[in-house]
Amino acid sequence: MTDNSPTPQSSSAAETGTDVVARNQGHDIPGLPPHRPRQTDIDPRAAKRAERQVALMFLASALMTVLFVIAFVQIPTTDTWPVPFFNATINASNTALGVTFGLAIFFIGAGAIQWAKKLMPDKEVVQLRHPLKSTQQERDEAAEVFWDGADESGFGQRKIIRRSLLLAMGLFPIPLVVMLRDLAPGPLDLGVLKETLWEEGSRIVTDPLERPVRPADVPIGGVVSAMPANLTEVQHEEGNLNARAKAAIILVRMAPEDIQSQQGEGWDYQGILAFSKICTHVGCPIALYQQRTHHLLCPCHQSTFDLSDSGNVVFGPAARALPQLPITVDEEGFLIARSDFDQPVGPSFWERDR
């Protein structure tokens, strides 16, 4: 049988509702310290000082939000700042945005905690278990408790806290709106997403040793991470990793009779296939190759691609096949690309086929 009688719950498992009520009424309970009023409960000056502290935190949050917007507009994304005591630099824009937005969140939270600890009532209350469906009387009592709590919190009386909090909360969503601009800083250029460094005659070299690859270097069942020979030079000119992210490929070799289909006629060379190394789900690098099944597994979300069948998806959340790079050999017998990928590499996006 189930006992549905009301059972008191309090902040301590060892004390009952009667104990809590007695303690709040000033009665001593063995093993429990008596309730002591806070300094802000008995000293109006301390309460006023705490009120100013809370308001300053909310105002600091508002200031950080304004500084976030200024940093977003004024600091170029290419600027860097030196790191003291280290021979390194950090991106100025990312650092400024992270610090200001983080402090905006922190000061709102810190102000709310200080408000609750120093100014709101600290009396313990007991909530009895009751049926899930509330009666009208209980709903009326809940509303009364809510409005009593609102009055006791001082939100209506403490104007400086109310106004500073409303200012901070009103400005807080602005960074979320401003950051939407980074989703498309200008007209969408599909060429930037579709084109890579691969072109006709681009020599394939190992990544990261940059050694040219001959067909004999890739045995049946072997896997080689590779990149275009001119990647290092272009990457240095760009000053970032965009080129590497788009051009990374993986070479695998299988028996020619095991190849069921390709994305283009004769895009392999003697059973050697080249595919983009970037998963078409969210862009994770892939290198987990299963020789017997010819499957390539993404370690992030387990998308699985069949490299013997045009790199098609056989499992997981990826929505399209891995792009295949057509390859051949040059006069010196090294593997080269016959052209660029014929589709964008990396994660899918809705305008991909526009």
C-alpha positions in Angstrom: 0.0 0.0 0.0 1.1 3.5 -0.7 1.2 6.2 2.0 -0.1 9.4 0.4 0.0 11.4 3.6 1.9 14.7 3.4 5.5 14.3 4.2 7.6 17.4 5.1 10.8 18.1 3.0 13.4 20.6 4.1 16.9 21.7 3.2 18.3 19.1 5.6 17.3 15.4 5.5 17.7 15.1 9.3 15.2 17.8 10.3 11.4 17.8 10.0 9.1 20.6 9.1 8.2 21.1 12.7 12.0 21.5 13.5 12.4 24.1 10.8 9.3 26.1 11.9 10.5 25.9 15.5 14.0 27.1 14.5 12.5 30.0 12.6 10.5 30.9 15.6 13.7 31.2 17.7 13.5 27.8 19.5 16.8 25.9 19.9 17.0 22.4 18.4 19.8 20.1 19.6 22.4 19.7 17.0 21.3 22.7 14.9 22.6 26.2 15.2 20.1 28.9 15.9 19.0 31.2 13.1 21.1 34.4 13.2 20.1 37.5 11.3 22.5 38.9 8.7 24.2 42.2 9.0 21.9 43.6 6.2 18.9 42.5 8.2 19.7 44.7 11.2 21.8 47.5 9.7 20.2 49.7 7.1 23.6 51.1 6.0 24.8 47.6 5.3 21.7 46.9 3.3 22.2 50.1 1.3 25.8 49.2 0.7 24.8 45.7 -0.6 22.2 47.3 -2.8 24.9 49.5 -4.4 27.2 46.5 -4.9 24.4 44.7 -6.7 23.6 47.7 -8.9 27.3 48.2 -9.8 27.5 44.6 -10.9 24.4 45.0 -13.2 25.9 48.2 -14.6 29.2 46.5 -15.2 27.3 43.8 -17.2 25.7 46.5 -19.3 29.1 48.2 -19.8 30.6 44.8 -21.0 27.8 44.4 -23.4 28.5 47.8 -24.9 32.2 47.0 -25.1 31.4 43.8 -26.9 29.6 45.6 -29.7 32.5 48.2 -29.9 35.0 45.3 -30.1 33.0 43.5 -32.8 32.8 46.6 -35.0 36.3 48.1 -34.4 38.8 45.3 -34.0 39.7 43.6 -37.3 39.5 39.8 -37.3 43.1 39.7 -38.5 44.6 41.6 -35.6 46.6 39.8 -32.9 47.9 40.6 -29.4 51.1 39.3 -27.9 50.9 36.9 -24.9 53.0 38.2 -22.0 55.9 35.9 -21.0 55.2 33.6 -24.0 56.5 33.8 -27.5 53.0 33.7 -29.0 50.1 35.8 -30.1 46.3 35.5 -29.8 43.5 36.7 -32.0 42.5 40.1 -30.8 38.9 40.0 -32.0 38.1 36.6 -30.5 39.8 37.5 -27.2 38.0 40.8 -26.8 34.6 39.3 -27.7 35.0 36.3 -25.4 36.2 38.4 -22.4 33.5 41.1 -22.7 30.6 38.7 -23.4 31.8 36.4 -20.6 32.0 39.2 -18.1 28.6 40.4 -19.1 27.2 37.0 -18.2 29.3 36.8 -15.0 28.3 40.2 -13.6 24.5 39.4 -14.1 25.0 36.1 -12.2 27.2 37.6 -9.5 24.8 40.5 -8.9 21.8 38.1 -8.6 23.7 35.9 -6.1 24.7 38.9 -4.0 21.2 40.2 -4.1 19.8 36.8 -2.9 22.4 36.3 -0.2 22.4 39.8 1.3 19.0 41.3 0.7 16.3 38.7 0.0 14.8 36.9 3.0 16.8 33.9 4.3 14.0 32.2 6.2 13.7 28.4 5.7 10.4 27.2 4.4 8.9 23.7 4.2 7.0 22.4 1.2 4.7 19.4 1.9 4.1 16.7 -0.6 0.7 17.0 -2.2 -1.3 15.6 -5.2 -0.1 16.7 -8.6 -3.3 18.4 -9.3 -3.6 21.6 -7.3 -6.9 22.9 -5.9 -8.1 26.4 -6.5 -7.2 27.3 -3.0 -3.7 26.1 -3.5 -3.3 28.1 -6.7 -4.6 31.1 -4.9 -2.1 30.5 -2.1 0.7 30.0 -4.6 -0.1 33.3 -6.2 -0.2 35.0 -2.8 3.2 33.5 -2.0 4.6 34.7 -5.3 3.5 38.2 -4.8 4.7 38.2 -1.2 8.0 37.0 -2.4 8.1 39.7 -5.0 7.4 42.3 -2.3 9.9 40.8 0.1 12.6 40.7 -2.6 12.5 44.4 -2.8 12.3 44.5 -6.5 9.5 47.1 -6.4 11.0 49.2 -3.6 14.7 49.1 -4.5 14.6 51.3 -7.6 18.4 51.4 -8.2 18.5 47.6 -8.4 15.4 47.3 -10.5 16.6 49.9 -13.1 20.2 48.6 -13.3 19.0 45.0 -13.7 16.5 46.0 -16.4 19.3 47.9 -18.2 21.6 44.9 -18.0 19.0 42.4 -19.2 17.8 44.7 -21.9 21.3 45.1 -23.4 22.3 41.4 -22.8 20.6 40.0 -26.0 22.4 42.5 -28.2 25.6 40.4 -28.6 23.5 37.5 -29.7 21.9 39.6 -32.4 25.2 41.2 -33.5 26.9 37.8 -33.8 24.3 36.8 -36.4 26.3 39.0 -38.8 29.1 36.5 -38.8 26.9 33.8 -40.3 27.0 35.7 -43.6 29.3 38.8 -43.5 28.5 39.5 -47.1 26.8 38.1 -50.2 27.3 34.3 -50.2 30.1 33.4 -52.5 29.6 29.7 -53.4 33.0 29.7 -55.1 34.8 30.2 -51.8 33.0 27.1 -50.5 33.3 25.0 -53.7 36.9 25.7 -54.9 40.0 24.2 -53.3 43.7 24.3 -54.2 43.4 21.1 -56.2 43.7 21.7 -60.0 44.9 19.8 -63.0 48.5 18.6 -62.4 48.5 19.3 -58.7 51.0 16.9 -57.2 49.8 14.8 -54.2 52.2 14.9 -51.2 51.9 13.2 -47.8 50.6 15.2 -44.9 52.5 16.5 -43.0 55.9 15.3 -44.4 55.2 16.6 -47.9 56.7 13.7 -49.8 55.4 13.0 -53.3 53.4 9.8 -53.6 54.0 7.1 -56.1 51.4 4.3 -56.7 53.8 1.8 -55.1 53.7 3.8 -51.9 50.0 2.9 -51.4 49.6 -0.9 -50.9 46.2 -2.6 -51.1 44.4 -1.8 -47.9 46.8 1.0 -47.2 45.7 4.5 -46.2 47.6 7.8 -46.8 46.7 11.3 -45.6 47.7 13.7 -48.3 47.5 17.3 -49.5 48.4 19.4 -52.6 52.1 20.2 -52.9 51.5 24.0 -52.9 49.5 24.0 -49.7 52.3 25.1 -47.4 53.0 28.2 -49.5 49.4 29.2 -49.9 48.6 28.5 -46.2 51.5 30.9 -45.2 50.1 33.6 -47.4 46.6 33.3 -46.0 47.8 33.2 -42.4 45.1 30.6 -41.5 44.1 27.0 -42.0 41.3 27.5 -44.4 43.2 26.1 -47.4 44.3 23.0 -45.4 40.8 22.4 -44.1 39.4 22.3 -47.7 42.2 20.5 -49.5 42.9 17.6 -47.1 42.4 14.2 -48.8 42.8 10.5 -48.0 44.2 7.9 -50.4 43.1 4.3 -50.2 43.9 1.4 -52.4 41.8 -1.7 -53.1 41.7 -4.3 -55.8 40.2 -2.8 -59.0 37.5 -5.5 -59.1 36.3 -4.4 -55.6 35.4 -0.9 -56.9 31.6 -0.9 -57.5 31.2 2.7 -58.6 32.9 6.1 -58.7 31.7 9.6 -59.0 33.4 9.9 -62.4 34.5 7.4 -64.9 38.1 6.3 -64.4 38.8 8.6 -61.4 41.0 6.1 -59.7 44.5 5.0 -60.7 45.1 1.2 -60.5 42.7 0.9 -57.6 43.9 4.0 -55.8 41.1 6.3 -54.8 41.3 9.9 -53.4 38.5 11.3 -51.3 38.0 14.4 -49.2 39.1 13.8 -45.6 36.4 16.1 -44.3 33.1 14.5 -43.1 30.1 15.9 -44.9 28.1 16.0 -41.6 29.8 18.7 -39.5 33.4 18.7 -40.9 35.3 16.3 -38.7 38.6 14.9 -40.2 38.2 11.2 -41.1 40.9 8.5 -41.2 39.4 5.3 -39.7 39.4 2.9 -42.6 38.2 -0.7 -42.5 40.1 -2.6 -45.1 37.7 -5.6 -45.5 34.5 -3.5 -45.9 36.2 -0.5 -47.6 34.2 1.7 -45.1 35.5 5.0 -43.8 34.2 5.9 -40.3 33.9 9.4 -38.9 35.0 9.3 -35.2 32.7 12.3 -34.2 29.2 11.0 -35.0 29.9 7.6 -36.6 28.9 8.5 -40.1 30.2 5.7 -42.4 31.1 6.0 -46.0 31.6 3.1 -48.5 34.7 4.2 -50.5 34.2 1.3 -53.0 30.8 2.7 -53.9 31.4 6.3 -54.7 31.9 7.2 -51.0 28.2 6.9 -50.4 26.8 7.1 -46.9 25.9 3.7 -45.4 25.3 4.8 -41.8 25.1 7.9 -39.6 23.8 11.4 -39.9 25.9 12.5 -42.9 23.5 13.5 -45.8 25.8 13.1 -48.8 28.8 11.2 -50.1 32.4 12.2 -49.6 33.6 14.2 -52.6 36.0 12.2 -54.8 39.1 13.7 -56.3 40.0 12.4 -59.8 43.7 11.3 -59.9 46.3 10.0 -62.3 50.2 10.1 -62.5 52.5 12.6 -64.1 55.6 11.9 -66.3 57.7 11.2 -63.3 55.3 8.6 -62.0 53.9 10.6 -59.1 50.3 10.8 -58.3 48.6 14.1 -59.3 45.1 15.5 -59.4 43.2 15.6 -62.7 41.1 18.5 -61.6 39.5 20.0 -58.5 36.6 18.4 -56.7 33.3 18.7 -58.7 31.3 19.5 -55.5 31.9 21.4 -52.3 33.8 19.6 -49.6 32.9 19.6 -45.9 29.5 19.9 -44.3 26.3 20.2 -46.3 24.4 23.5 -46.7 21.1 24.2 -48.2 22.4 26.4 -51.1 25.0 23.9 -52.1 23.4 23.1 -55.4 22.3 26.6 -56.3 
